[in-house]
Amino acid sequence: MVNSQGWLENIRHLPSPHFDQRPDPEDISLLVVHYISLPPEQFGGGFVDDFFLGKLDPTVHPYFETIYQVRVSAHFFIERNGQITQYVSLQDRAWHAGLSSFQGRDKCNDYAIGIELEGSNEQPFTEAQYKKLAEITRQIMAIYPKITADRIVGHCDISPERKIDPGQYFDWDKYMKSIA
C-alpha cells in the first residue's frame, strides 16, 4: 500500500533532498530499472544511502572523490538481501535517469519511477532482489496503470549511449513473468 504522500508502507524510508516536483503528476507512465554499487563492485556499507542523501564522504574511497558532489536519487533501492529503501515519494521526481529519452520523449525523470538494484554488470542479482522487485513493481503498476509491461525498461534503454544497467546478468524474462 502507498500512503497519501506517495510513500510505500512497510519499507524503510530515507527521504533524499535530491528531488523536485513533477511537471505533471498524472503522467507517471514509465518504470526504469538500474543497478548501483558503491564503491563499484562492492556491496553493503551504506554508501548508496549516503550518496542518495548527499552525505557521501569523499575521504572513504578514492572513487567517492569523483562522485560525492553529484546530486542523484532514485525512488527505491533494493539491496542484495532484499531490503527495500524508498528515498523519494512516488509523487515527486527523483533524479535517476539523467539525459534520457523513451519513445521519442525526453526527460524520463518527469514521468518515470526509478528502482536501483544493488548490483553490477559483473554478478547476477539475488533471488531476494527479484522477489522484492516484482512485489513493488506490481504495487506500482496497480497505483499507476499507465505503467504497463512494455513501459518497464532498463536505464540502458533510455540512455543507450551512456548506460548499460541493469546489465548482462539481469534476467528480464524471469522479472516479466514474475509481474504478469
C-alpha positions as CSV (number, residue, x, y, z in Angstrom):
1,M,0.0,0.0,0.0
2,V,1.0,3.6,-0.6
3,N,0.1,6.4,1.7
4,S,-1.4,9.7,0.6
5,Q,2.1,11.3,0.3
6,G,3.4,8.7,-2.1
7,W,5.4,6.5,0.3
8,L,5.0,2.7,0.2
9,E,4.2,1.3,3.6
10,N,6.2,-1.3,5.5
11,I,9.5,-0.5,3.9
12,R,12.5,1.7,5.1
13,H,12.2,5.4,4.3
14,L,15.2,7.7,4.0
15,P,14.0,11.0,2.4
16,S,16.5,12.3,-0.1
17,P,17.0,16.1,-0.7
18,H,17.6,15.2,-4.3
19,F,14.2,15.5,-5.9
20,D,11.7,18.1,-7.1
21,Q,8.1,18.3,-8.3
22,R,7.0,16.5,-11.4
23,P,5.7,18.8,-14.1
24,D,2.5,16.6,-14.4
25,P,1.9,14.1,-11.5
26,E,-0.8,12.5,-13.6
27,D,1.7,11.4,-16.2
28,I,3.6,8.7,-14.3
29,S,3.9,6.1,-17.0
30,L,7.4,4.6,-17.0
31,L,9.4,2.4,-14.7
32,V,13.2,2.3,-15.0
33,V,15.4,-0.5,-13.6
34,H,19.0,0.4,-12.7
35,Y,21.9,-1.0,-10.8
36,I,24.4,0.6,-8.4
37,S,27.2,-0.5,-6.2
38,L,29.4,1.8,-4.1
39,P,32.3,1.5,-4.4
40,P,32.0,-0.1,-7.7
41,E,31.7,-3.9,-7.4
42,Q,31.3,-3.7,-3.6
43,F,28.1,-4.3,-1.8
44,G,26.9,-3.2,1.7
45,G,28.4,-0.5,3.8
46,G,25.5,2.0,3.5
47,F,27.3,4.1,0.8
48,V,24.3,4.1,-1.6
49,D,22.2,5.6,1.2
50,D,24.9,8.2,1.8
51,F,25.1,9.0,-1.9
52,F,21.3,9.4,-2.4
53,L,21.2,11.6,0.8
54,G,24.0,13.8,-0.3
55,K,26.2,12.6,2.6
56,L,28.9,10.6,0.8
57,D,32.3,11.1,2.4
58,P,34.9,11.6,-0.3
59,T,37.7,10.5,2.0
60,V,36.4,7.0,2.5
61,H,37.3,5.7,-1.0
62,P,39.1,7.2,-4.0
63,Y,36.1,6.7,-6.2
64,F,33.9,8.7,-3.9
65,E,36.1,11.8,-4.7
66,T,34.7,11.8,-8.2
67,I,31.0,11.5,-7.3
68,Y,30.4,12.9,-3.8
69,Q,29.0,16.2,-5.1
70,V,26.7,14.6,-7.7
71,R,23.0,15.1,-6.8
72,V,21.2,11.9,-7.6
73,S,18.5,9.8,-6.2
74,A,16.0,7.0,-7.0
75,H,12.6,6.2,-5.7
76,F,13.7,2.8,-4.5
77,F,16.9,0.8,-3.8
78,I,16.8,-3.0,-3.3
79,E,19.8,-4.4,-1.5
80,R,21.2,-7.9,-2.1
81,N,19.3,-9.3,0.8
82,G,16.0,-7.8,-0.5
83,Q,15.7,-4.9,1.9
84,I,13.9,-2.0,0.1
85,T,14.6,1.6,0.9
86,Q,12.4,4.5,-0.5
87,Y,14.2,7.8,-0.9
88,V,11.6,9.9,-2.9
89,S,7.9,10.0,-2.9
90,L,6.3,8.4,-5.9
91,Q,4.5,11.7,-6.4
92,D,7.8,13.5,-6.8
93,R,10.6,13.5,-9.5
94,A,13.7,11.5,-8.4
95,W,16.9,12.2,-10.2
96,H,17.8,8.8,-11.6
97,A,17.6,8.9,-15.4
98,G,19.7,11.9,-16.4
99,L,19.8,12.6,-20.1
100,S,17.2,10.2,-21.4
101,S,14.5,9.5,-23.9
102,F,11.8,6.9,-24.3
103,Q,9.7,6.5,-27.5
104,G,10.9,10.0,-28.7
105,R,10.1,11.7,-25.4
106,D,13.0,13.3,-23.4
107,K,13.4,13.9,-19.7
108,C,12.3,10.5,-18.4
109,N,12.6,11.6,-14.8
110,D,9.5,13.8,-15.4
111,Y,7.3,10.7,-15.8
112,A,9.3,7.7,-14.6
113,I,9.8,5.8,-11.3
114,G,13.4,4.7,-10.7
115,I,14.3,1.5,-9.0
116,E,18.0,0.8,-8.2
117,L,19.2,-2.8,-7.6
118,E,22.4,-3.3,-5.6
119,G,24.5,-4.9,-8.2
120,S,26.8,-4.6,-11.1
121,N,27.4,-5.8,-14.7
122,E,29.7,-8.5,-13.3
123,Q,27.4,-10.5,-11.0
124,P,23.9,-12.0,-11.1
125,F,21.2,-10.4,-8.9
126,T,19.8,-12.4,-6.0
127,E,16.6,-14.2,-5.7
128,A,15.6,-11.9,-2.8
129,Q,16.1,-8.9,-5.2
130,Y,13.9,-10.4,-7.9
131,K,11.2,-11.2,-5.3
132,K,11.1,-7.7,-3.9
133,L,11.4,-6.0,-7.3
134,A,8.4,-8.0,-8.5
135,E,6.4,-7.1,-5.4
136,I,7.0,-3.4,-5.6
137,T,6.5,-3.4,-9.4
138,R,3.1,-4.9,-9.0
139,Q,2.2,-2.3,-6.4
140,I,3.4,0.5,-8.6
141,M,1.5,-0.8,-11.6
142,A,-1.7,-1.0,-9.5
143,I,-1.2,2.6,-8.5
144,Y,-0.1,3.9,-11.9
145,P,-2.0,1.9,-14.6
146,K,-0.1,3.8,-17.4
147,I,2.9,1.7,-16.4
148,T,2.4,-1.4,-18.4
149,A,4.9,-4.2,-19.0
150,D,6.0,-2.6,-22.3
151,R,6.8,0.6,-20.3
152,I,9.2,-1.1,-17.9
153,V,12.8,-0.6,-19.2
154,G,16.4,-0.6,-18.2
155,H,18.5,2.5,-17.9
156,C,20.3,1.2,-21.0
157,D,17.0,1.5,-23.0
158,I,16.5,5.2,-22.2
159,S,20.2,6.3,-22.2
160,P,21.9,3.8,-24.6
161,E,24.9,6.0,-25.3
162,R,25.7,6.4,-21.6
163,K,24.4,3.4,-19.6
164,I,24.4,-0.4,-19.6
165,D,22.3,-1.1,-16.5
166,P,20.7,-3.2,-15.4
167,G,23.3,-5.1,-17.3
168,Q,24.0,-8.5,-18.7
169,Y,23.0,-10.5,-15.7
170,F,19.6,-9.0,-15.2
171,D,17.0,-11.7,-16.1
172,W,14.3,-9.8,-17.9
173,D,12.3,-13.0,-18.7
174,K,12.2,-14.0,-15.0
175,Y,11.3,-10.5,-14.0
176,M,8.5,-10.1,-16.5
177,K,7.0,-13.5,-15.7
178,S,7.0,-12.6,-12.0
179,I,4.9,-9.4,-12.6
180,A,2.5,-11.0,-15.1
